[in-house]
Amino acid sequence: MLKDSLQALAMPFAIQHNLYEDFVAVEDELALEFDHWHRVVVGSFANKLTDQQLRVLREIDLKLKT
């Protein structure tokens, strides 16, 4: 699911809005989904990720929090 979340974040804005119902705050939902799956994966499988993967996930997380 983290992969799906990252792919959704990488999509063009117009396509991202097609992923959700009209009443959803798309930008917030994308950030919340990434946050959830980022925490799950890093919390449970950090030892399976490379240093570069962990660094990139941290950078995305920091970017979404600003």
Distance bins in CASP14 RR format, pairs under 12 A and 6 or more apart:
PFRMAT RR
TARGET T0000
AUTHOR 0000-0000-0000
RMODE 2
METHOD distances of the structure
MODEL  1
1 7 0 0 0 0 0 1 0 0 0 0 0
1 8 0 0 0 0 0 1 0 0 0 0 0
1 33 1 0 0 1 0 0 0 0 0 0 0
1 34 0 0 0 0 1 0 0 0 0 0 0
1 36 0 0 0 0 1 0 0 0 0 0 0
1 37 1 0 1 0 0 0 0 0 0 0 0
1 38 0 0 0 0 0 1 0 0 0 0 0
1 39 0 0 0 0 0 1 0 0 0 0 0
1 40 1 0 0 1 0 0 0 0 0 0 0
1 41 0 0 0 0 1 0 0 0 0 0 0
2 8 0 0 0 0 0 1 0 0 0 0 0
2 9 0 0 0 0 0 1 0 0 0 0 0
2 33 0 0 0 0 1 0 0 0 0 0 0
2 34 1 0 0 1 0 0 0 0 0 0 0
2 35 0 0 0 0 0 1 0 0 0 0 0
2 36 0 0 0 0 1 0 0 0 0 0 0
2 37 1 1 0 0 0 0 0 0 0 0 0
2 38 1 0 0 1 0 0 0 0 0 0 0
2 39 0 0 0 0 1 0 0 0 0 0 0
2 40 1 0 0 1 0 0 0 0 0 0 0
2 41 1 0 1 0 0 0 0 0 0 0 0
2 42 0 0 0 0 1 0 0 0 0 0 0
2 43 0 0 0 0 0 1 0 0 0 0 0
2 44 0 0 0 0 0 1 0 0 0 0 0
2 45 0 0 0 0 1 0 0 0 0 0 0
2 48 0 0 0 0 0 1 0 0 0 0 0
2 49 0 0 0 0 0 1 0 0 0 0 0
2 53 0 0 0 0 0 1 0 0 0 0 0
2 56 0 0 0 0 0 1 0 0 0 0 0
2 57 0 0 0 0 1 0 0 0 0 0 0
2 60 0 0 0 0 0 1 0 0 0 0 0
2 61 0 0 0 0 0 1 0 0 0 0 0
3 9 0 0 0 0 0 1 0 0 0 0 0
3 10 0 0 0 0 0 1 0 0 0 0 0
3 33 0 0 0 0 0 1 0 0 0 0 0
3 34 0 0 0 0 0 1 0 0 0 0 0
3 37 0 0 0 0 1 0 0 0 0 0 0
3 38 0 0 0 0 0 1 0 0 0 0 0
3 41 0 0 0 0 1 0 0 0 0 0 0
3 53 0 0 0 0 0 1 0 0 0 0 0
3 57 0 0 0 0 0 1 0 0 0 0 0
4 10 0 0 0 0 0 1 0 0 0 0 0
4 11 0 0 0 0 0 1 0 0 0 0 0
4 19 0 0 0 0 1 0 0 0 0 0 0
4 30 0 0 0 0 0 1 0 0 0 0 0
4 33 0 0 0 0 1 0 0 0 0 0 0
4 34 0 0 0 0 1 0 0 0 0 0 0
4 36 0 0 0 0 0 1 0 0 0 0 0
4 37 1 0 0 1 0 0 0 0 0 0 0
4 41 0 0 0 0 0 1 0 0 0 0 0
5 11 0 0 0 0 0 1 0 0 0 0 0
5 16 0 0 0 0 0 1 0 0 0 0 0
5 19 0 0 0 0 0 1 0 0 0 0 0
5 29 0 0 0 0 0 1 0 0 0 0 0
5 30 1 0 0 1 0 0 0 0 0 0 0
5 31 0 0 0 0 1 0 0 0 0 0 0
5 32 0 0 0 0 1 0 0 0 0 0 0
5 33 1 0 1 0 0 0 0 0 0 0 0
5 34 1 0 1 0 0 0 0 0 0 0 0
5 35 0 0 0 0 1 0 0 0 0 0 0
5 36 0 0 0 0 1 0 0 0 0 0 0
5 37 1 0 1 0 0 0 0 0 0 0 0
5 38 1 0 0 1 0 0 0 0 0 0 0
5 39 0 0 0 0 0 1 0 0 0 0 0
5 40 0 0 0 0 0 1 0 0 0 0 0
5 41 0 0 0 0 1 0 0 0 0 0 0
5 57 0 0 0 0 0 1 0 0 0 0 0
5 60 0 0 0 0 1 0 0 0 0 0 0
5 61 0 0 0 0 0 1 0 0 0 0 0
5 64 0 0 0 0 0 1 0 0 0 0 0
6 30 0 0 0 0 0 1 0 0 0 0 0
6 33 0 0 0 0 1 0 0 0 0 0 0
6 34 1 0 0 1 0 0 0 0 0 0 0
6 37 0 0 0 0 1 0 0 0 0 0 0
6 38 0 0 0 0 1 0 0 0 0 0 0
6 41 0 0 0 0 0 1 0 0 0 0 0
6 53 0 0 0 0 0 1 0 0 0 0 0
6 56 0 0 0 0 1 0 0 0 0 0 0
6 57 0 0 0 0 1 0 0 0 0 0 0
6 59 0 0 0 0 0 1 0 0 0 0 0
6 60 1 0 0 1 0 0 0 0 0 0 0
6 61 0 0 0 0 0 1 0 0 0 0 0
6 64 0 0 0 0 0 1 0 0 0 0 0
7 15 0 0 0 0 0 1 0 0 0 0 0
7 16 0 0 0 0 0 1 0 0 0 0 0
7 19 0 0 0 0 0 1 0 0 0 0 0
7 30 0 0 0 0 0 1 0 0 0 0 0
7 33 0 0 0 0 0 1 0 0 0 0 0
7 34 0 0 0 0 0 1 0 0 0 0 0
7 37 0 0 0 0 0 1 0 0 0 0 0
8 15 0 0 0 0 1 0 0 0 0 0 0
8 16 1 0 0 1 0 0 0 0 0 0 0
8 17 0 0 0 0 0 1 0 0 0 0 0
8 18 0 0 0 0 0 1 0 0 0 0 0
8 19 1 0 0 1 0 0 0 0 0 0 0
8 20 0 0 0 0 1 0 0 0 0 0 0
8 26 0 0 0 0 1 0 0 0 0 0 0
8 27 0 0 0 0 0 1 0 0 0 0 0
8 29 0 0 0 0 1 0 0 0 0 0 0
8 30 1 0 1 0 0 0 0 0 0 0 0
8 31 0 0 0 0 0 1 0 0 0 0 0
8 32 0 0 0 0 0 1 0 0 0 0 0
8 33 1 0 0 1 0 0 0 0 0 0 0
8 34 0 0 0 0 1 0 0 0 0 0 0
8 37 0 0 0 0 0 1 0 0 0 0 0
9 15 0 0 0 0 0 1 0 0 0 0 0
9 16 0 0 0 0 1 0 0 0 0 0 0
9 19 0 0 0 0 0 1 0 0 0 0 0
9 26 0 0 0 0 0 1 0 0 0 0 0
9 27 0 0 0 0 0 1 0 0 0 0 0
9 29 0 0 0 0 0 1 0 0 0 0 0
9 30 1 0 1 0 0 0 0 0 0 0 0
9 31 0 0 0 0 1 0 0 0 0 0 0
9 32 0 0 0 0 0 1 0 0 0 0 0
9 33 0 0 0 0 1 0 0 0 0 0 0
9 34 1 0 0 1 0 0 0 0 0 0 0
9 35 0 0 0 0 0 1 0 0 0 0 0
9 37 0 0 0 0 0 1 0 0 0 0 0
9 38 0 0 0 0 0 1 0 0 0 0 0
9 56 0 0 0 0 0 1 0 0 0 0 0
9 57 0 0 0 0 0 1 0 0 0 0 0
9 60 1 0 0 1 0 0 0 0 0 0 0
9 61 0 0 0 0 0 1 0 0 0 0 0
9 63 0 0 0 0 1 0 0 0 0 0 0
9 64 0 0 0 0 1 0 0 0 0 0 0
10 16 0 0 0 0 1 0 0 0 0 0 0
10 30 0 0 0 0 0 1 0 0 0 0 0
10 34 0 0 0 0 0 1 0 0 0 0 0
10 60 0 0 0 0 0 1 0 0 0 0 0
11 17 0 0 0 0 1 0 0 0 0 0 0
11 18 0 0 0 0 1 0 0 0 0 0 0
11 19 1 0 0 1 0 0 0 0 0 0 0
11 20 0 0 0 0 0 1 0 0 0 0 0
11 26 0 0 0 0 0 1 0 0 0 0 0
11 30 0 0 0 0 1 0 0 0 0 0 0
12 18 0 0 0 0 0 1 0 0 0 0 0
12 19 0 0 0 0 0 1 0 0 0 0 0
13 19 0 0 0 0 0 1 0 0 0 0 0
13 26 0 0 0 0 1 0 0 0 0 0 0
13 27 0 0 0 0 1 0 0 0 0 0 0
13 30 0 0 0 0 0 1 0 0 0 0 0
14 26 0 0 0 0 0 1 0 0 0 0 0
15 26 0 0 0 0 0 1 0 0 0 0 0
15 30 0 0 0 0 0 1 0 0 0 0 0
16 24 0 0 0 0 0 1 0 0 0 0 0
16 25 0 0 0 0 0 1 0 0 0 0 0
16 26 1 0 1 0 0 0 0 0 0 0 0
16 27 0 0 0 0 1 0 0 0 0 0 0
16 28 0 0 0 0 0 1 0 0 0 0 0
16 29 0 0 0 0 1 0 0 0 0 0 0
16 30 1 0 0 1 0 0 0 0 0 0 0
16 31 0 0 0 0 0 1 0 0 0 0 0
16 33 0 0 0 0 0 1 0 0 0 0 0
17 23 0 0 0 0 0 1 0 0 0 0 0
17 24 0 0 0 0 1 0 0 0 0 0 0
17 25 0 0 0 0 0 1 0 0 0 0 0
17 26 1 0 1 0 0 0 0 0 0 0 0
17 27 0 0 0 0 1 0 0 0 0 0 0
17 29 0 0 0 0 0 1 0 0 0 0 0
17 30 0 0 0 0 0 1 0 0 0 0 0
18 24 0 0 0 0 0 1 0 0 0 0 0
18 26 0 0 0 0 1 0 0 0 0 0 0
19 26 1 0 0 1 0 0 0 0 0 0 0
19 27 0 0 0 0 0 1 0 0 0 0 0
19 29 0 0 0 0 1 0 0 0 0 0 0
19 30 0 0 0 0 1 0 0 0 0 0 0
19 33 0 0 0 0 1 0 0 0 0 0 0
20 26 1 0 1 0 0 0 0 0 0 0 0
20 27 0 0 0 0 0 1 0 0 0 0 0
20 28 0 0 0 0 0 1 0 0 0 0 0
20 29 1 0 1 0 0 0 0 0 0 0 0
20 30 0 0 0 0 1 0 0 0 0 0 0
20 32 0 0 0 0 0 1 0 0 0 0 0
20 33 0 0 0 0 0 1 0 0 0 0 0
21 29 0 0 0 0 1 0 0 0 0 0 0
23 29 0 0 0 0 0 1 0 0 0 0 0
24 30 0 0 0 0 1 0 0 0 0 0 0
24 32 0 0 0 0 0 1 0 0 0 0 0
24 33 0 0 0 0 0 1 0 0 0 0 0
25 31 0 0 0 0 1 0 0 0 0 0 0
25 32 0 0 0 0 1 0 0 0 0 0 0
26 32 0 0 0 0 0 1 0 0 0 0 0
26 33 0 0 0 0 0 1 0 0 0 0 0
27 33 0 0 0 0 0 1 0 0 0 0 0
27 34 0 0 0 0 0 1 0 0 0 0 0
27 64 0 0 0 0 1 0 0 0 0 0 0
28 34 0 0 0 0 0 1 0 0 0 0 0
28 35 0 0 0 0 0 1 0 0 0 0 0
28 64 0 0 0 0 0 1 0 0 0 0 0
29 35 0 0 0 0 0 1 0 0 0 0 0
29 36 0 0 0 0 0 1 0 0 0 0 0
29 64 0 0 0 0 0 1 0 0 0 0 0
30 36 0 0 0 0 0 1 0 0 0 0 0
30 37 0 0 0 0 0 1 0 0 0 0 0
30 60 0 0 0 0 0 1 0 0 0 0 0
30 63 0 0 0 0 0 1 0 0 0 0 0
30 64 0 0 0 0 1 0 0 0 0 0 0
31 37 0 0 0 0 0 1 0 0 0 0 0
31 38 0 0 0 0 0 1 0 0 0 0 0
31 60 0 0 0 0 1 0 0 0 0 0 0
31 61 0 0 0 0 1 0 0 0 0 0 0
31 62 0 0 0 0 0 1 0 0 0 0 0
31 63 0 0 0 0 1 0 0 0 0 0 0
31 64 1 0 1 0 0 0 0 0 0 0 0
31 65 0 0 0 0 1 0 0 0 0 0 0
31 66 0 0 0 0 0 1 0 0 0 0 0
32 38 0 0 0 0 0 1 0 0 0 0 0
32 39 0 0 0 0 0 1 0 0 0 0 0
32 64 0 0 0 0 1 0 0 0 0 0 0
32 65 0 0 0 0 0 1 0 0 0 0 0
33 39 0 0 0 0 0 1 0 0 0 0 0
33 40 0 0 0 0 0 1 0 0 0 0 0
33 64 0 0 0 0 0 1 0 0 0 0 0
34 40 0 0 0 0 0 1 0 0 0 0 0
34 41 0 0 0 0 0 1 0 0 0 0 0
34 42 0 0 0 0 0 1 0 0 0 0 0
34 57 0 0 0 0 1 0 0 0 0 0 0
34 58 0 0 0 0 0 1 0 0 0 0 0
34 59 0 0 0 0 0 1 0 0 0 0 0
34 60 1 0 0 1 0 0 0 0 0 0 0
34 61 1 0 0 1 0 0 0 0 0 0 0
34 62 0 0 0 0 0 1 0 0 0 0 0
34 63 0 0 0 0 0 1 0 0 0 0 0
34 64 1 0 0 1 0 0 0 0 0 0 0
34 65 0 0 0 0 0 1 0 0 0 0 0
35 41 0 0 0 0 0 1 0 0 0 0 0
35 42 0 0 0 0 0 1 0 0 0 0 0
35 57 0 0 0 0 0 1 0 0 0 0 0
35 60 0 0 0 0 1 0 0 0 0 0 0
35 61 1 0 0 1 0 0 0 0 0 0 0
35 62 0 0 0 0 0 1 0 0 0 0 0
35 63 0 0 0 0 0 1 0 0 0 0 0
35 64 1 0 0 1 0 0 0 0 0 0 0
35 65 0 0 0 0 1 0 0 0 0 0 0
36 42 0 0 0 0 0 1 0 0 0 0 0
36 43 0 0 0 0 0 1 0 0 0 0 0
36 61 0 0 0 0 0 1 0 0 0 0 0
36 64 0 0 0 0 0 1 0 0 0 0 0
37 43 0 0 0 0 0 1 0 0 0 0 0
37 44 0 0 0 0 0 1 0 0 0 0 0
37 45 0 0 0 0 0 1 0 0 0 0 0
37 57 0 0 0 0 1 0 0 0 0 0 0
37 60 0 0 0 0 0 1 0 0 0 0 0
37 61 0 0 0 0 0 1 0 0 0 0 0
38 44 0 0 0 0 0 1 0 0 0 0 0
38 45 0 0 0 0 0 1 0 0 0 0 0
38 46 0 0 0 0 0 1 0 0 0 0 0
38 49 0 0 0 0 0 1 0 0 0 0 0
38 53 0 0 0 0 0 1 0 0 0 0 0
38 54 0 0 0 0 0 1 0 0 0 0 0
38 56 0 0 0 0 0 1 0 0 0 0 0
38 57 1 0 1 0 0 0 0 0 0 0 0
38 58 0 0 0 0 1 0 0 0 0 0 0
38 59 0 0 0 0 0 1 0 0 0 0 0
38 60 1 0 0 1 0 0 0 0 0 0 0
38 61 1 0 1 0 0 0 0 0 0 0 0
38 62 0 0 0 0 0 1 0 0 0 0 0
38 63 0 0 0 0 0 1 0 0 0 0 0
38 64 0 0 0 0 1 0 0 0 0 0 0
38 65 0 0 0 0 0 1 0 0 0 0 0
39 45 0 0 0 0 0 1 0 0 0 0 0
39 46 0 0 0 0 0 1 0 0 0 0 0
39 57 0 0 0 0 0 1 0 0 0 0 0
39 58 0 0 0 0 0 1 0 0 0 0 0
39 61 0 0 0 0 1 0 0 0 0 0 0
40 46 0 0 0 0 0 1 0 0 0 0 0
40 57 0 0 0 0 0 1 0 0 0 0 0
41 47 0 0 0 0 0 1 0 0 0 0 0
41 48 0 0 0 0 1 0 0 0 0 0 0
41 49 1 0 0 1 0 0 0 0 0 0 0
41 53 0 0 0 0 1 0 0 0 0 0 0
41 54 0 0 0 0 1 0 0 0 0 0 0
41 57 1 0 0 1 0 0 0 0 0 0 0
41 61 0 0 0 0 0 1 0 0 0 0 0
42 48 0 0 0 0 0 1 0 0 0 0 0
42 49 1 0 0 1 0 0 0 0 0 0 0
42 53 0 0 0 0 1 0 0 0 0 0 0
42 54 1 0 0 1 0 0 0 0 0 0 0
42 55 0 0 0 0 0 1 0 0 0 0 0
42 56 0 0 0 0 0 1 0 0 0 0 0
42 57 1 0 0 1 0 0 0 0 0 0 0
42 58 0 0 0 0 1 0 0 0 0 0 0
42 60 0 0 0 0 0 1 0 0 0 0 0
42 61 0 0 0 0 1 0 0 0 0 0 0
43 49 0 0 0 0 0 1 0 0 0 0 0
43 54 0 0 0 0 0 1 0 0 0 0 0
43 57 0 0 0 0 0 1 0 0 0 0 0
45 53 0 0 0 0 0 1 0 0 0 0 0
45 54 0 0 0 0 0 1 0 0 0 0 0
45 57 0 0 0 0 0 1 0 0 0 0 0
46 53 0 0 0 0 1 0 0 0 0 0 0
46 54 1 0 0 1 0 0 0 0 0 0 0
46 55 0 0 0 0 0 1 0 0 0 0 0
46 57 0 0 0 0 1 0 0 0 0 0 0
46 58 0 0 0 0 0 1 0 0 0 0 0
47 53 0 0 0 0 0 1 0 0 0 0 0
47 54 0 0 0 0 0 1 0 0 0 0 0
48 54 0 0 0 0 0 1 0 0 0 0 0
49 55 0 0 0 0 1 0 0 0 0 0 0
49 56 0 0 0 0 1 0 0 0 0 0 0
49 57 1 0 0 1 0 0 0 0 0 0 0
49 58 0 0 0 0 0 1 0 0 0 0 0
50 56 0 0 0 0 1 0 0 0 0 0 0
50 57 0 0 0 0 0 1 0 0 0 0 0
51 57 0 0 0 0 0 1 0 0 0 0 0
51 58 0 0 0 0 0 1 0 0 0 0 0
52 58 0 0 0 0 0 1 0 0 0 0 0
52 59 0 0 0 0 0 1 0 0 0 0 0
53 59 0 0 0 0 0 1 0 0 0 0 0
53 60 0 0 0 0 0 1 0 0 0 0 0
54 60 0 0 0 0 0 1 0 0 0 0 0
54 61 0 0 0 0 0 1 0 0 0 0 0
55 61 0 0 0 0 0 1 0 0 0 0 0
55 62 0 0 0 0 0 1 0 0 0 0 0
56 62 0 0 0 0 0 1 0 0 0 0 0
56 63 0 0 0 0 0 1 0 0 0 0 0
57 63 0 0 0 0 0 1 0 0 0 0 0
57 64 0 0 0 0 0 1 0 0 0 0 0
58 64 0 0 0 0 0 1 0 0 0 0 0
58 65 0 0 0 0 0 1 0 0 0 0 0
59 65 0 0 0 0 0 1 0 0 0 0 0
59 66 0 0 0 0 0 1 0 0 0 0 0
60 66 0 0 0 0 0 1 0 0 0 0 0
END
